[in-house]
């Protein structure tokens, strides 16, 4: 089977989450990753605007097109929501035109995943500095998703985020849950998380949505077409095991 969904990933930090998901999906999923140019590794607004610039993404999207993918995802949360809702939509449009297939980004993947699970109130455990994380809160607010608690670890580089291990990730997410939150969102594709999704949800007793998880879910959703659901698989959290709450979908 050829590639199902392809991913544009800035630099190198937690891209090995994607082969982990491939292993769980088995024969149903090949998920090629194209590394896009990162001139400066910094969770800073000006650097993020460059990381997600149209020329950078178009070059990567054309590479995905050559791989024969059926959907393309810009797998960078901060490099999409920092453009705002309309700017992120234009960004996705550019990727779609260059890749020649349906496209999305991790920021929109979080919104669609939250809608799939019927979530309205969430906590956000962000590795970013506060000024960047607050833009994610604004992005979610545009989709009527209320952030009842925001925590910021203040890490500037994706490279440093990628070094965080299992215990650090579990403790960070659990410490930043909130009793009013229906789920915890962890918005950084530089953070390893996929191998620990079931542990995270068992510890918190609620859904946990992480950036690489929702990116793959979004890519599979787009590749499957508008009337289909992504494959259900254990080991990838409730997002991959619970049916859509149709009353909440838009």
Residue frames as qw, qx, qy, qz and C-alpha x, y, z in Angstrom:
[[0.000, 0.888, 0.460, 0.000, 0.00, 0.00, 0.00],
 [0.394, 0.520, -0.026, 0.757, 1.24, 3.48, -0.85],
 [0.163, -0.028, -0.452, 0.877, 1.54, 6.38, 1.56],
 [0.094, -0.703, -0.705, -0.008, -1.71, 7.47, 3.18],
 [0.095, -0.986, -0.127, -0.053, -0.89, 10.84, 4.69],
 [0.670, 0.260, -0.177, 0.672, 2.29, 12.89, 4.62],
 [0.421, -0.849, -0.232, 0.221, 3.64, 15.37, 7.12],
 [0.383, 0.703, -0.172, 0.574, 5.70, 18.54, 6.86],
 [0.725, -0.613, -0.217, 0.229, 7.84, 18.62, 9.99],
 [0.165, 0.927, -0.230, 0.245, 10.13, 21.53, 10.90],
 [0.026, -0.691, 0.674, -0.261, 13.65, 20.46, 11.77],
 [0.675, 0.021, -0.735, 0.062, 14.36, 17.43, 13.96],
 [0.255, -0.414, 0.546, -0.682, 13.12, 16.76, 17.49],
 [0.538, -0.001, 0.742, -0.400, 10.23, 14.27, 17.90],
 [0.585, 0.360, -0.420, -0.593, 9.70, 13.10, 14.33],
 [0.206, 0.153, -0.967, 0.009, 10.26, 9.53, 15.55],
 [0.468, 0.180, 0.584, -0.638, 6.70, 9.64, 16.93],
 [0.649, 0.401, -0.208, -0.612, 5.52, 9.03, 13.36],
 [0.465, 0.262, -0.839, -0.112, 7.20, 5.63, 12.88],
 [0.141, 0.010, 0.846, -0.514, 5.76, 4.63, 16.27],
 [0.591, 0.330, 0.283, -0.680, 2.26, 5.37, 14.96],
 [0.573, 0.406, -0.580, -0.413, 3.06, 3.55, 11.71],
 [0.177, 0.178, -0.954, 0.161, 3.90, 0.48, 13.78],
 [0.340, 0.202, 0.690, -0.606, 0.57, 0.67, 15.59],
 [0.616, 0.449, -0.019, -0.647, -1.41, 1.19, 12.37],
 [0.674, -0.032, 0.719, 0.165, 0.40, -1.69, 10.65],
 [0.406, 0.202, 0.679, 0.577, -0.35, -2.29, 7.00],
 [0.140, 0.833, 0.534, 0.043, -3.03, 0.42, 6.97],
 [0.053, -0.993, -0.052, 0.095, -0.65, 3.31, 7.37],
 [0.686, 0.085, 0.041, 0.721, 2.50, 4.64, 5.76],
 [0.139, -0.957, -0.222, 0.123, 3.19, 8.14, 7.03],
 [0.671, 0.282, -0.004, 0.685, 6.12, 9.79, 5.23],
 [0.293, -0.868, -0.145, 0.373, 7.68, 12.84, 6.86],
 [0.547, 0.581, 0.052, 0.600, 9.36, 15.66, 4.95],
 [0.482, -0.560, -0.243, 0.629, 11.59, 17.90, 7.06],
 [0.263, 0.890, 0.220, 0.302, 11.08, 21.56, 6.25],
 [0.463, 0.410, -0.255, 0.743, 13.65, 24.32, 6.64],
 [0.481, -0.828, -0.270, 0.104, 14.07, 25.78, 10.11],
 [0.441, 0.666, -0.198, 0.568, 16.43, 28.72, 9.86],
 [0.035, -0.429, 0.564, -0.705, 16.17, 29.43, 13.57],
 [0.519, -0.338, -0.785, 0.021, 14.95, 27.00, 16.21],
 [0.042, 0.003, -0.442, 0.896, 13.00, 29.31, 18.51],
 [0.103, -0.659, -0.744, -0.019, 9.51, 29.45, 19.99],
 [0.100, -0.479, -0.099, 0.867, 9.45, 33.16, 19.22],
 [0.520, 0.673, 0.389, -0.354, 6.84, 34.84, 17.06],
 [0.316, 0.774, -0.361, -0.413, 9.18, 36.17, 14.38],
 [0.103, -0.366, 0.907, 0.183, 11.00, 32.85, 14.04],
 [0.452, 0.279, 0.827, -0.187, 7.72, 30.94, 13.89],
 [0.501, 0.734, 0.125, -0.441, 6.39, 33.18, 11.12],
 [0.222, 0.648, -0.650, -0.329, 9.50, 32.27, 9.12],
 [0.283, -0.136, 0.949, -0.034, 9.24, 28.55, 9.91],
 [0.441, 0.468, 0.746, -0.174, 5.67, 28.52, 8.59],
 [0.173, 0.581, -0.217, -0.765, 6.28, 30.81, 5.63],
 [0.799, 0.449, 0.155, -0.368, 4.65, 29.98, 2.27],
 [0.511, 0.648, -0.553, -0.117, 7.86, 29.29, 0.33],
 [0.153, -0.395, 0.872, -0.245, 9.14, 26.90, 2.99],
 [0.628, 0.125, 0.658, -0.396, 5.90, 24.94, 3.11],
 [0.728, 0.568, -0.080, -0.375, 5.38, 24.89, -0.66],
 [0.308, 0.579, -0.753, -0.051, 8.78, 23.28, -1.15],
 [0.264, -0.169, 0.900, -0.304, 7.96, 20.59, 1.39],
 [0.681, 0.332, 0.415, -0.504, 4.47, 20.07, -0.01],
 [0.633, 0.584, -0.390, -0.327, 5.84, 19.48, -3.49],
 [0.108, 0.402, -0.904, 0.101, 8.11, 16.79, -2.02],
 [0.480, 0.089, 0.754, -0.440, 5.07, 15.12, -0.43],
 [0.699, 0.498, 0.000, -0.514, 3.27, 15.27, -3.77],
 [0.440, 0.531, -0.703, -0.171, 6.09, 13.27, -5.34],
 [0.117, -0.193, 0.931, -0.286, 5.62, 10.61, -2.67],
 [0.381, -0.220, -0.752, -0.491, 2.00, 10.08, -3.74],
 [0.014, 0.179, 0.741, -0.647, 0.33, 10.94, -0.43],
 [0.096, -0.578, -0.727, -0.357, -3.46, 11.24, -0.22],
 [0.287, -0.923, -0.227, -0.117, -3.39, 14.05, 2.35],
 [0.527, 0.343, -0.302, 0.716, -0.84, 16.51, 3.71],
 [0.482, -0.830, -0.281, 0.027, -0.49, 18.05, 7.19],
 [0.244, 0.680, -0.354, 0.594, 1.75, 20.91, 8.31],
 [0.773, -0.406, -0.464, 0.148, 2.85, 19.26, 11.53],
 [0.352, 0.083, -0.336, 0.870, 3.71, 22.32, 13.56],
 [0.186, -0.756, -0.616, 0.120, 1.27, 23.80, 16.03],
 [0.244, -0.726, -0.093, 0.636, 3.03, 27.05, 16.91],
 [0.195, -0.225, 0.521, 0.800, 4.07, 27.54, 13.28],
 [0.034, -0.458, -0.733, -0.502, 0.40, 27.55, 12.30],
 [0.239, -0.792, -0.552, 0.104, -1.61, 29.18, 15.10],
 [0.357, -0.474, -0.035, 0.804, 0.86, 32.09, 15.29],
 [0.094, 0.143, 0.510, 0.843, -0.59, 33.24, 11.96],
 [0.430, 0.170, 0.302, -0.834, -4.08, 33.54, 13.49],
 [0.646, 0.293, 0.669, -0.221, -7.17, 31.69, 12.26],
 [0.615, 0.752, 0.071, -0.227, -7.38, 33.31, 8.82],
 [0.146, 0.768, -0.608, -0.141, -3.65, 33.22, 8.27],
 [0.429, -0.233, 0.872, -0.047, -3.50, 29.54, 9.24],
 [0.704, 0.471, 0.488, -0.210, -6.31, 28.83, 6.77],
 [0.471, 0.826, -0.243, -0.190, -4.36, 30.57, 4.00],
 [0.176, -0.589, 0.787, 0.043, -1.30, 28.56, 5.02],
 [0.612, 0.078, 0.780, -0.103, -3.24, 25.29, 4.62],
 [0.649, 0.697, 0.184, -0.243, -4.59, 26.44, 1.26],
 [0.240, 0.799, -0.525, -0.170, -1.03, 26.95, 0.04],
 [0.348, -0.325, 0.879, -0.018, 0.01, 23.49, 1.19],
 [0.682, 0.360, 0.599, -0.217, -3.03, 21.96, -0.51],
 [0.560, 0.788, -0.085, -0.243, -2.25, 23.69, -3.81],
 [0.114, 0.707, -0.692, -0.090, 1.39, 22.61, -3.76],
 [0.362, -0.198, 0.903, -0.118, 0.71, 19.05, -2.61],
 [0.424, 0.064, -0.622, -0.655, -2.34, 18.55, -4.83],
 [0.455, -0.311, -0.835, 0.013, -4.27, 16.78, -2.05],
 [0.457, -0.805, -0.249, -0.284, -6.47, 17.79, 0.93],
 [0.483, 0.277, -0.465, 0.689, -4.38, 19.52, 3.60],
 [0.509, -0.814, -0.228, -0.160, -4.52, 20.78, 7.15],
 [0.254, 0.574, -0.540, 0.560, -2.23, 21.77, 10.02],
 [0.401, -0.148, -0.802, 0.417, -1.75, 20.67, 13.60],
 [0.144, 0.064, 0.344, -0.926, -3.62, 23.71, 14.92],
 [0.636, 0.020, -0.243, -0.733, -6.73, 22.82, 12.93],
 [0.587, -0.002, -0.810, -0.016, -6.19, 19.17, 13.87],
 [0.101, -0.078, -0.713, 0.690, -6.58, 20.10, 17.55],
 [0.437, 0.113, 0.112, -0.885, -9.85, 21.88, 16.78],
 [0.693, 0.088, -0.511, -0.502, -11.22, 19.00, 14.71],
 [0.461, 0.005, -0.854, 0.243, -10.13, 16.41, 17.28],
 [0.099, 0.081, 0.572, -0.810, -11.80, 18.40, 20.07],
 [0.588, 0.121, -0.100, -0.793, -15.00, 18.58, 18.05],
 [0.604, 0.090, -0.764, -0.209, -14.81, 14.86, 17.33],
 [0.377, -0.137, -0.814, 0.420, -14.76, 14.18, 21.07],
 [0.288, -0.768, -0.486, -0.302, -17.35, 16.85, 21.84],
 [0.540, -0.328, -0.339, 0.697, -14.96, 18.92, 23.96],
 [0.036, 0.894, 0.250, 0.371, -15.82, 22.49, 24.97],
 [0.342, -0.890, 0.259, -0.156, -13.59, 23.13, 27.99],
 [0.901, 0.184, -0.238, 0.313, -9.94, 22.12, 28.01],
 [0.477, -0.793, 0.235, 0.297, -6.68, 22.66, 29.84],
 [0.682, 0.680, -0.205, 0.174, -3.55, 23.43, 27.84],
 [0.714, -0.563, 0.260, 0.325, -0.13, 22.18, 28.95],
 [0.587, 0.797, -0.069, 0.123, 2.22, 24.10, 26.66],
 [0.800, -0.178, 0.012, 0.573, 5.96, 23.78, 26.47],
 [0.381, 0.631, 0.159, 0.657, 6.15, 27.27, 24.91],
 [0.159, -0.053, -0.306, 0.937, 6.83, 30.66, 26.45],
 [0.175, 0.534, 0.651, -0.510, 3.63, 32.39, 27.63],
 [0.269, 0.550, -0.109, -0.783, 3.32, 34.91, 24.78],
 [0.263, 0.185, -0.809, -0.493, 3.31, 32.10, 22.21],
 [0.039, -0.247, -0.955, 0.160, 0.99, 29.83, 24.22],
 [0.233, 0.491, 0.422, -0.725, -1.57, 32.62, 24.58],
 [0.357, 0.359, -0.445, -0.739, -1.92, 32.69, 20.80],
 [0.222, -0.072, -0.958, -0.169, -2.98, 29.05, 20.90],
 [0.073, 0.428, 0.718, -0.544, -5.65, 29.97, 23.45],
 [0.310, 0.488, -0.030, -0.815, -6.91, 32.66, 21.06],
 [0.294, 0.197, -0.776, -0.522, -6.93, 30.17, 18.19],
 [0.122, -0.253, -0.953, 0.110, -9.03, 27.69, 20.18],
 [0.149, 0.466, 0.469, -0.735, -11.35, 30.47, 21.26],
 [0.317, 0.305, -0.403, -0.803, -12.13, 31.18, 17.62],
 [0.440, -0.050, -0.839, -0.317, -13.56, 27.65, 17.50],
 [0.635, -0.497, -0.025, -0.591, -15.55, 28.15, 20.75],
 [0.828, -0.135, -0.480, 0.256, -13.22, 25.93, 22.74],
 [0.320, -0.886, 0.131, -0.308, -12.66, 27.45, 26.18],
 [0.614, 0.253, -0.582, 0.469, -9.28, 27.10, 27.85],
 [0.600, -0.750, -0.194, -0.201, -9.97, 26.87, 31.59],
 [0.625, -0.687, 0.266, 0.258, -6.29, 26.53, 32.52],
 [0.664, 0.692, -0.205, 0.195, -3.08, 27.41, 30.67],
 [0.675, -0.629, 0.267, 0.278, 0.38, 26.39, 31.82],
 [0.567, 0.785, -0.232, 0.088, 3.61, 27.31, 30.06],
 [0.888, -0.278, 0.021, 0.365, 6.92, 25.56, 30.54],
 [0.032, -0.953, 0.167, 0.250, 8.78, 28.38, 28.80],
 [0.702, -0.174, 0.519, 0.456, 11.10, 26.28, 26.63],
 [0.207, 0.728, -0.202, -0.621, 12.47, 28.30, 23.74],
 [0.241, 0.458, -0.732, -0.444, 13.81, 25.62, 21.36],
 [0.904, 0.075, -0.172, -0.383, 12.21, 22.56, 19.80],
 [0.592, 0.363, -0.686, 0.216, 15.49, 20.71, 20.29],
 [0.084, -0.265, 0.711, -0.646, 15.21, 21.04, 24.07],
 [0.736, -0.024, 0.173, -0.654, 11.55, 20.02, 24.04],
 [0.831, 0.259, -0.443, -0.214, 12.50, 16.87, 22.16],
 [0.340, 0.343, -0.789, 0.379, 14.78, 15.77, 24.99],
 [0.527, -0.280, 0.422, -0.682, 11.97, 15.51, 27.56],
 [0.217, 0.093, -0.969, -0.069, 11.41, 11.90, 28.55],
 [0.433, -0.412, -0.761, -0.252, 8.50, 9.80, 29.74],
 [0.396, -0.507, -0.603, 0.471, 8.48, 10.81, 33.40],
 [0.113, -0.248, -0.040, 0.961, 8.88, 14.49, 32.62],
 [0.260, -0.166, -0.534, -0.787, 6.06, 14.43, 30.08],
 [0.450, -0.470, -0.754, -0.087, 3.67, 12.49, 32.33],
 [0.355, -0.475, -0.473, 0.651, 4.37, 14.71, 35.32],
 [0.042, -0.119, 0.136, 0.983, 4.10, 17.93, 33.30],
 [0.340, -0.284, -0.599, -0.667, 0.75, 17.04, 31.74],
 [0.488, -0.493, -0.716, 0.087, -0.73, 15.68, 34.98],
 [0.323, -0.363, -0.365, 0.794, 0.36, 18.70, 36.99],
 [0.084, 0.179, -0.142, -0.970, -1.40, 21.02, 34.61],
 [0.172, -0.448, -0.827, -0.292, -4.80, 19.35, 34.44],
 [0.231, -0.116, 0.246, -0.934, -7.81, 21.22, 35.81],
 [0.270, 0.238, 0.875, -0.324, -11.00, 19.78, 37.35],
 [0.481, 0.606, 0.258, -0.578, -13.18, 21.76, 34.93],
 [0.237, 0.528, -0.628, -0.520, -11.27, 20.58, 31.87],
 [0.918, 0.178, 0.167, -0.314, -12.81, 17.81, 29.78],
 [0.908, 0.254, 0.016, 0.331, -9.39, 17.07, 28.28],
 [0.373, -0.752, 0.251, 0.482, -5.80, 18.26, 28.31],
 [0.697, 0.705, 0.035, 0.125, -4.23, 19.56, 25.10],
 [0.618, -0.545, 0.312, 0.473, -0.46, 19.37, 24.67],
 [0.582, 0.796, 0.147, -0.080, 0.40, 21.52, 21.64],
 [0.032, -0.803, 0.535, 0.261, 3.96, 20.89, 20.50],
 [0.937, 0.316, -0.131, -0.073, 5.02, 18.47, 17.76],
 [0.330, 0.637, -0.620, 0.317, 8.57, 18.73, 19.16],
 [0.469, -0.404, 0.618, -0.485, 7.39, 16.83, 22.25],
 [0.318, 0.049, -0.938, -0.131, 7.50, 13.03, 22.32],
 [0.510, -0.098, 0.399, -0.756, 4.14, 11.71, 23.49],
 [0.728, 0.112, -0.438, -0.516, 2.76, 8.92, 21.32],
 [0.523, 0.103, -0.832, 0.154, 4.30, 6.01, 23.24],
 [0.122, -0.097, -0.717, 0.680, 2.74, 7.28, 26.48],
 [0.365, -0.251, -0.272, -0.854, -0.77, 8.25, 25.39],
 [0.681, -0.381, -0.590, -0.207, -2.54, 5.43, 27.22],
 [0.533, -0.229, -0.528, 0.620, -0.52, 6.11, 30.37],
 [0.012, 0.098, -0.075, 0.992, -1.36, 9.80, 30.22],
 [0.516, -0.310, -0.348, -0.719, -5.08, 9.17, 29.85],
 [0.697, -0.334, -0.628, 0.085, -5.11, 6.52, 32.57],
 [0.402, -0.126, -0.434, 0.796, -3.35, 8.90, 34.96],
 [0.125, -0.016, 0.042, -0.991, -5.70, 11.81, 34.24],
 [0.263, 0.399, 0.835, -0.273, -8.90, 9.86, 33.68],
 [0.409, 0.779, 0.219, -0.422, -9.77, 11.95, 30.63],
 [0.767, 0.549, 0.161, 0.290, -8.70, 12.41, 27.00],
 [0.357, -0.683, 0.271, 0.577, -5.25, 13.81, 26.31],
 [0.680, 0.703, 0.180, 0.110, -4.64, 15.28, 22.87],
 [0.495, -0.573, 0.326, 0.566, -1.03, 15.70, 21.82],
 [0.272, 0.712, -0.250, -0.598, 0.34, 17.38, 18.72],
 [0.095, 0.330, -0.854, -0.391, 1.76, 14.43, 16.79],
 [0.256, 0.275, 0.910, -0.175, -1.25, 12.27, 17.70],
 [0.394, 0.691, 0.390, -0.465, -3.80, 14.79, 16.37],
 [0.179, 0.622, -0.482, -0.590, -1.67, 15.50, 13.31],
 [0.021, -0.102, 0.957, 0.270, -1.78, 11.86, 12.24],
 [0.271, 0.476, 0.780, -0.302, -5.48, 11.55, 13.09],
 [0.313, 0.724, 0.059, -0.612, -6.17, 14.62, 10.93],
 [0.132, 0.474, -0.700, -0.517, -4.13, 13.26, 8.05],
 [0.102, 0.111, 0.985, 0.084, -5.92, 9.92, 8.13],
 [0.298, 0.601, 0.565, -0.480, -9.27, 11.69, 8.39],
 [0.305, 0.681, -0.214, -0.630, -8.56, 13.75, 5.30],
 [0.072, 0.321, -0.863, -0.382, -7.20, 10.78, 3.37],
 [0.218, 0.243, 0.935, -0.139, -10.30, 8.71, 4.21],
 [0.087, -0.385, -0.559, -0.729, -12.69, 11.28, 2.77],
 [0.276, -0.307, 0.174, -0.894, -15.57, 13.28, 4.25],
 [0.797, -0.247, -0.189, -0.518, -17.88, 10.34, 4.96],
 [0.843, 0.002, -0.503, 0.189, -15.31, 8.09, 6.63],
 [0.553, -0.811, 0.175, -0.081, -13.67, 7.90, 10.04],
 [0.201, 0.662, -0.714, 0.108, -9.95, 7.35, 10.68],
 [0.719, -0.025, -0.694, 0.000, -9.06, 3.79, 11.66],
 [0.640, -0.679, 0.136, -0.334, -9.74, 2.86, 15.27],
 [0.711, 0.283, -0.559, 0.318, -6.65, 1.61, 17.04],
 [0.700, -0.693, -0.132, 0.116, -5.74, 0.89, 20.67],
 [0.728, -0.210, 0.026, 0.652, -2.63, 2.56, 21.97],
 [0.280, 0.316, 0.210, 0.882, -3.31, 5.97, 20.44],
 [0.084, 0.122, 0.388, -0.910, -5.66, 7.42, 23.02],
 [0.372, 0.499, 0.675, -0.397, -9.39, 7.97, 23.07],
 [0.315, 0.609, -0.219, -0.694, -9.19, 10.05, 19.90],
 [0.316, 0.321, -0.797, -0.401, -8.44, 6.87, 17.95],
 [0.081, -0.107, -0.984, 0.116, -10.89, 4.65, 19.84],
 [0.221, 0.496, 0.614, -0.573, -14.07, 6.67, 20.38],
 [0.307, 0.553, 0.629, 0.452, -16.62, 7.39, 17.62],
 [0.067, 0.269, 0.065, 0.959, -17.49, 10.93, 16.73],
 [0.059, 0.516, 0.652, -0.553, -20.00, 12.68, 18.95],
 [0.261, 0.427, 0.594, 0.630, -22.09, 13.73, 16.00],
 [0.133, -0.883, -0.450, -0.002, -24.17, 16.24, 17.93],
 [0.380, -0.780, 0.073, 0.491, -21.01, 18.27, 18.54],
 [0.562, 0.003, 0.484, 0.671, -19.53, 18.16, 15.08],
 [0.229, 0.768, 0.071, -0.594, -19.59, 21.17, 12.77]]
